[in-house]
Amino acid sequence: MWAPLHMRKIFVGGIDYTTTDESLREHFSNWGDVVDAVVMKDMTNNRYVM
């Protein structure tokens, strides 16, 4: 039985500043299907949003 959609989302903190959406997706696909992966960055200084 699958968990409800709202319970399948995870937060990953402390990632390297060079991490991209694609590299994050590739990494976690080792454990199953990844529907979406988003690395949140502040566009003014290219730093991660906390």
N, C-alpha and C positions, 0 to 999 in steps of 0.2 A: 504494500500500500504506500502510495506517495504522500508526502507532506503537502499541505495546502501551499499554493504558489507564494503567498506572503511569508511563508516560513522557510523558503529555499534560498533566501538572500543572505549573504555573509558580508562582513566588513573585514578588510585586511589592512592593518596599519603597519607602520614602520618599514614600508617598502622603499627600495632604492629610487632615487630621483630619475633614473634612466628607464624605469619600468614603463612599458606602454600597455595599451589595452590588449594588443595582440599577444605580448609576452605573458601577461597575466592570464589570459585565456588559455594559452598553450600550457602553462604550468599547471593550472587546475584541471585541465582536460585529462590529466593522468588519472584522476579519480572519478571521472564520469563526464557526461555531456554538460557543456557550458553554453547556456543560451545567450548570455551577454556578460561582458566584462568592461567596466568603465573605471579609468584612473582619473579621479577628480583633481584638476589643477586650476590654480588661479591664473587666468590668462595674462594678467599684468606683470607677474614676475615668474611665471612658469614653476611655481612651487605648489606642493600638494595642499589641498584644502583640508583643514582639520575639522 
